[in-house]
């Protein structure tokens, strides 16, 4: 099965967007900004590990991105506490 460049871009665009009230909002990719991380921390404080609720604060990231960021964040804290 071969996917051409144009189809591949459409698939990538679809996977990197969310739809809210028929409006397309693209998700950010790459490094998290300071603002996104602060919203993430606030979400953890208020919602714990309920990532769906946290996504309501960090609207620029997908649920999977928030979960992965959480794993990396807790791993970093764990390593820091071992020292």
QUISUL-V337981 format. One record per helix or strand of 3 or more residues. SS is the DSSP state (alpha for helix, beta for strand). FROM is the first residue (numbers start at 1). LEN is the number of residues. If there is no record, write none. Layout:
# QUISUL-V337981
((SS:FROM:LEN) (SS:FROM:LEN))
This chain:
# QUISUL-V337981
((alpha:5:11) (beta:17:4) (beta:23:4) (alpha:34:14) (alpha:51:7) (alpha:63:20))
